[in-house]
């Protein structure tokens, strides 16, 4: 009897999967516009039982996708403001989703899901919650941790250093920063040792330039008993900053405490990087741009606007036989818009209120 019930359920699931596969064709993410936040490779599993319902598993995938979106776009101090967003509201912000993979193994169902959220709806929600989100921009950076033991008057670098060895052992999918650690170069080793008394003022340029990365973090970790002070030399977007932080009652000779320090430092760096890519949704300036209808680049111009993260909306509000007039709602200052467009080789005559694309 139990076997017949299972066969019936498998048959019912097969029909259900075929139906969802057809849906997947119509709601594929391949042609999603750029006005979305895409969250990929959400993995869920559940035991296959009599009351198995695939829709509940997909709903759990939506919740996890939204959670990862929050973790990758919102600084830690504001994440709790989005803890109680309802499933219905989350579904209302989903532009499309696709099932990447599904399988049964030992009566356990596994699902891999890709979810795309409507960017405008997400930004509107965060604005209502008084949150300034950030663009989820991934970045490779050079990272060098150095431990200075004030009690023993010695430093630990490269493989002598537990933090160096384990820094990349617990990266999360929502992390935006990907850390490139240096190789154990004898020349670099001697260089750091030589300047060990001047690490706070030493530039490290001779080491950093070998890795062809403009962005870097040099983390100098001073430990004295159970007090840990960290001096961070951070360079993002060619702007160098010094950030100091300290941790009480932390013994980084203990691996568990050292792992806690790694977790805390990664959170600090992620928040700092998010602050550099913040979208001020409260700023919505209106730009008016005239484009000649004979301009062969007009389609490309629209594609660029559609792919610009700071463009909240754009549309043609008027046209005549010579020109199309675009209204652009921008989450930033006019100078920033002009700078971004100049990098894409678009310049404007801005002498009048209506800018003219050259």
C-alpha positions, 0 to 999 in steps of 0.5 A, a space after each residue: 500500500 505504501 509503495 502505491 502511494 509513493 508511485 502515485 506521488 511520483 506520477 503527480 510530481 512528474 506532471 507538476 514538474 513538466 508544467 513548471 518546466 513550461 513555465 520556466 521557458 516563459 519566465 526564463 531569466 535569459 532576457 531579463 532587463 538590467 533593471 533587476 537585482 539577480 540572486 543566483 544559486 539559491 539551494 534548498 532541500 526537503 525530504 520527500 514525504 506524503 505532504 510534499 509540496 514543491 510550492 512551499 520549497 520555492 517559497 522558501 527559496 524566495 525568502 532565502 533569495 531576498 535575505 541574500 539580497 539584503 545581506 549584499 546591498 544593505 549595511 549591517 546597521 540597517 539589515 534588521 529593518 528588513 527582518 519582517 518583510 512578508 512573503 507576499 511583499 517579497 513575491 510582489 518584487 520578483 520580476 522572474 525566477 528560474 529553476 536551475 536544477 532539481 533532483 531526488 537523492 535518497 528521497 530528498 528533493 534538492 532545488 537550485 533557484 535563480 531569482 530576479 527582483 525588480 530593482 525599482 520596487 526594491 529601492 522603493 521598499 528600502 526608501 520607505 524603511 529609511 535605508 540607503 542601499 548599495 549597488 552589489 558590486 563585486 570587487 577583487 582586492 589585494 589583502 595582507 594581514 600582519 600580526 604584531 605581538 606586542 608582548 613578544 615584540 615579534 610579527 607574523 606574516 604569510 603562513 606563520 599567520 593563522 589569519 592569513 592561512 584561514 582568511 578565505 576559508 569561510 567566504 559567503 555568497 553574499 560577500 562582495 569582496 574577493 580577497 587576493 592574498 600574496 604569495 610567500 615571496 622571500 623578497 616581500 618577507 624580508 621587506 616587511 621584516 625590515 620595516 617592522 618598526 614602521 608598519 603604520 607609516 610604511 606604504 607597502 607599494 613595493 609589494 602591492 604593485 606586483 599584483 596589478 590591483 588598484 584596491 587593497 587592504 593592509 590589516 595590521 593586527 596588534 595584540 597585547 594580552 586579550 586586547 586586539 587593535 587593528 589598523 586598516 589601510 584601505 584603498 578603494 577607488 583610488 582613495 586611501 583611508 585609515 580605519 582603526 578598530 579594537 576588540 576586547 577579550 579576544 585571544 587570537 592565539 585561540 583559533 575560535 577567537 581568531 575566526 571571530 576576528 576574521 568574521 568581524 573584519 570581513 563585516 567591517 570591510 563589506 560595510 565600508 565597500 557598500 558605503 562607497 556604492 551607496 544609492 541615495 534614493 531620496 535624491 531623484 533629480 529630473 534631467 531632460 535630454 534632447 536626442 536627434 532622431 537621425 542619431 544612429 546611436 539612439 538605441 545604444 543610448 537607451 540601452 546604456 540608460 537601461 543598464 545604469 544603476 543610478 537611473 531610476 526611470 527614463 522615458 520619451 515625454 515629447 518628440 517631433 520630426 527632428 528630436 526625441 526628448 527624454 526625461 531621466 530620473 536619476 538617483 544622484 547629482 548631475 555631475 555624476 551622470 555627466 561623468 558616467 556618460 563621458 566614460 561611455 563616450 557620450 557628451 552633452 551641450 548643457 548650456 540650456 535646461 534641455 541638454 542636447 546629446 552631441 
